[in-house]
Amino acid sequence: MPPEGVTTTRLDLATDERQVPLTEALGLRSLGARLLKLEPRQRNRVHRHREQEEVYVVLDGELTVIFENGDELTAGRLEVVRIPPPVRRQLANRGGERVVVLALGAAGEHVTGDDEAFEDWSSNEAKRPPDVPLPDDLSA
């Protein structure tokens, strides 16, 4: 049984829902997450965020991000796009195939270096991850 607070959910890439919220399903507190699906020629609202930066991970298809000045950015499968808070944008699918995107958003400064690593399960001495060698691979 996982420790208390560990949550999971399954991404349904074949869903007919245009937006599937994940924040609540996972009990997230400092990160927003949703699955976005755009059929060919669909687009979402023009929007921006006051404080939150957003990252789009393209899981399938080709995403077009349209900006206020008319410029566009295209990202294909497994490409990742970061948009800062004040930038107005619109997500669109100009292609002939469905686009599936994992959208992640967060505000505030990221704390680099708050992770700790251990030599093994019996070790209680926390070290910086680069100071702990990678373990042997699992046996077949």
One Martini backbone bead per residue (centre of mass of N, CA, C, O) as a GRO file, in nm:
protein
  140
    1MET     BB    1   0.095   0.037   0.025
    2PRO     BB    2   0.086   0.348  -0.009
    3PRO     BB    3   0.137   0.631   0.109
    4GLU     BB    4   0.006   0.889   0.231
    5GLY     BB    5  -0.099   1.098  -0.055
    6VAL     BB    6  -0.091   0.895  -0.272
    7THR     BB    7  -0.175   0.934  -0.620
    8THR     BB    8  -0.403   0.835  -0.889
    9THR     BB    9  -0.442   0.829  -1.252
   10ARG     BB   10  -0.603   0.803  -1.568
   11LEU     BB   11  -0.533   0.844  -1.901
   12ASP     BB   12  -0.771   0.930  -2.159
   13LEU     BB   13  -0.699   0.954  -2.495
   14ALA     BB   14  -1.013   0.872  -2.600
   15THR     BB   15  -1.167   1.096  -2.515
   16ASP     BB   16  -1.448   1.328  -2.559
   17GLU     BB   17  -1.325   1.521  -2.385
   18ARG     BB   18  -1.172   1.832  -2.390
   19GLN     BB   19  -1.158   1.848  -2.064
   20VAL     BB   20  -0.944   1.707  -1.801
   21PRO     BB   21  -0.931   1.715  -1.478
   22LEU     BB   22  -0.648   1.654  -1.231
   23THR     BB   23  -0.614   1.808  -0.969
   24GLU     BB   24  -0.840   1.676  -0.796
   25ALA     BB   25  -0.782   1.371  -0.849
   26LEU     BB   26  -0.479   1.419  -0.709
   27GLY     BB   27  -0.457   1.653  -0.491
   28LEU     BB   28  -0.346   1.920  -0.577
   29ARG     BB   29  -0.165   2.231  -0.454
   30SER     BB   30   0.094   2.348  -0.663
   31LEU     BB   31  -0.058   2.214  -0.916
   32GLY     BB   32  -0.173   2.212  -1.241
   33ALA     BB   33  -0.402   1.976  -1.419
   34ARG     BB   34  -0.464   1.876  -1.770
   35LEU     BB   35  -0.655   1.736  -2.025
   36LEU     BB   36  -0.624   1.794  -2.376
   37LYS     BB   37  -0.865   1.802  -2.655
   38LEU     BB   38  -0.826   1.826  -3.017
   39GLU     BB   39  -0.982   1.846  -3.287
   40PRO     BB   40  -1.005   1.911  -3.590
   41ARG     BB   41  -1.019   2.273  -3.589
   42GLN     BB   42  -0.986   2.320  -3.302
   43ARG     BB   43  -1.031   2.559  -3.022
   44ASN     BB   44  -0.948   2.763  -2.774
   45ARG     BB   45  -0.933   3.000  -2.571
   46VAL     BB   46  -0.843   3.298  -2.496
   47HIS     BB   47  -0.549   3.324  -2.277
   48ARG     BB   48  -0.434   3.377  -1.933
   49HIS     BB   49  -0.203   3.439  -1.664
   50ARG     BB   50  -0.114   3.611  -1.382
   51GLU     BB   51   0.100   3.376  -1.233
   52GLN     BB   52   0.098   3.131  -1.422
   53GLU     BB   53   0.272   2.890  -1.556
   54GLU     BB   54   0.287   2.699  -1.868
   55VAL     BB   55   0.271   2.350  -1.971
   56TYR     BB   56   0.304   2.168  -2.281
   57VAL     BB   57   0.233   1.823  -2.351
   58VAL     BB   58   0.266   1.640  -2.635
   59LEU     BB   59   0.111   1.325  -2.696
   60ASP     BB   60  -0.063   1.408  -2.961
   61GLY     BB   61   0.012   1.543  -3.242
   62GLU     BB   62  -0.047   1.902  -3.338
   63LEU     BB   63   0.031   2.200  -3.190
   64THR     BB   64  -0.115   2.529  -3.183
   65VAL     BB   65   0.019   2.849  -3.095
   66ILE     BB   66  -0.151   3.151  -3.049
   67PHE     BB   67  -0.076   3.489  -3.073
   68GLU     BB   68  -0.155   3.821  -3.046
   69ASN     BB   69   0.054   3.900  -3.296
   70GLY     BB   70   0.011   3.618  -3.488
   71ASP     BB   71   0.188   3.425  -3.392
   72GLU     BB   72   0.333   3.089  -3.420
   73LEU     BB   73   0.338   2.762  -3.262
   74THR     BB   74   0.476   2.435  -3.317
   75ALA     BB   75   0.390   2.109  -3.168
   76GLY     BB   76   0.482   1.791  -3.130
   77ARG     BB   77   0.526   1.495  -3.041
   78LEU     BB   78   0.694   1.527  -2.732
   79GLU     BB   79   0.661   1.819  -2.698
   80VAL     BB   80   0.756   2.129  -2.520
   81VAL     BB   81   0.574   2.408  -2.371
   82ARG     BB   82   0.642   2.744  -2.252
   83ILE     BB   83   0.436   2.985  -2.066
   84PRO     BB   84   0.406   3.282  -1.954
   85PRO     BB   85   0.173   3.451  -1.777
   86PRO     BB   86   0.102   3.720  -1.972
   87VAL     BB   87   0.051   3.540  -2.217
   88ARG     BB   88  -0.142   3.540  -2.485
   89ARG     BB   89  -0.350   3.251  -2.588
   90GLN     BB   90  -0.407   2.981  -2.837
   91LEU     BB   91  -0.536   2.669  -2.885
   92ALA     BB   92  -0.468   2.451  -3.173
   93ASN     BB   93  -0.603   2.251  -3.460
   94ARG     BB   94  -0.478   2.236  -3.794
   95GLY     BB   95  -0.512   1.948  -3.834
   96GLY     BB   96  -0.625   1.593  -3.898
   97GLU     BB   97  -0.556   1.529  -3.600
   98ARG     BB   98  -0.555   1.460  -3.291
   99VAL     BB   99  -0.505   1.645  -2.987
  100VAL     BB  100  -0.284   1.577  -2.705
  101VAL     BB  101  -0.266   1.744  -2.379
  102LEU     BB  102  -0.051   1.829  -2.114
  103ALA     BB  103  -0.141   2.055  -1.859
  104LEU     BB  104   0.081   2.271  -1.672
  105GLY     BB  105   0.059   2.458  -1.354
  106ALA     BB  106   0.248   2.732  -1.192
  107ALA     BB  107   0.346   2.916  -0.900
  108GLY     BB  108   0.628   3.043  -0.834
  109GLU     BB  109   0.910   2.925  -0.701
  110HIS     BB  110   1.143   2.703  -0.764
  111VAL     BB  111   1.295   2.443  -0.571
  112THR     BB  112   1.615   2.384  -0.581
  113GLY     BB  113   1.734   2.111  -0.393
  114ASP     BB  114   1.494   1.942  -0.223
  115ASP     BB  115   1.635   1.686  -0.283
  116GLU     BB  116   1.685   1.344  -0.166
  117ALA     BB  117   1.929   1.085  -0.111
  118PHE     BB  118   1.984   0.723  -0.097
  119GLU     BB  119   2.161   0.435  -0.096
  120ASP     BB  120   1.923   0.299   0.078
  121TRP     BB  121   1.676   0.182   0.290
  122SER     BB  122   1.883   0.182   0.549
  123SER     BB  123   1.931   0.473   0.498
  124ASN     BB  124   1.943   0.810   0.676
  125GLU     BB  125   2.140   0.957   0.480
  126ALA     BB  126   2.124   1.253   0.334
  127LYS     BB  127   2.174   1.346  -0.013
  128ARG     BB  128   2.281   1.444  -0.292
  129PRO     BB  129   2.213   1.292  -0.580
  130PRO     BB  130   2.510   1.310  -0.711
  131ASP     BB  131   2.627   1.152  -0.434
  132VAL     BB  132   2.454   0.909  -0.551
  133PRO     BB  133   2.457   0.620  -0.676
  134LEU     BB  134   2.339   0.423  -0.893
  135PRO     BB  135   2.172   0.150  -0.907
  136ASP     BB  136   2.117  -0.144  -0.977
  137ASP     BB  137   1.959  -0.326  -1.176
  138LEU     BB  138   1.714  -0.521  -1.230
  139SER     BB  139   1.634  -0.831  -1.237
  140ALA     BB  140   1.495  -1.072  -1.465
   0.00000   0.00000   0.00000
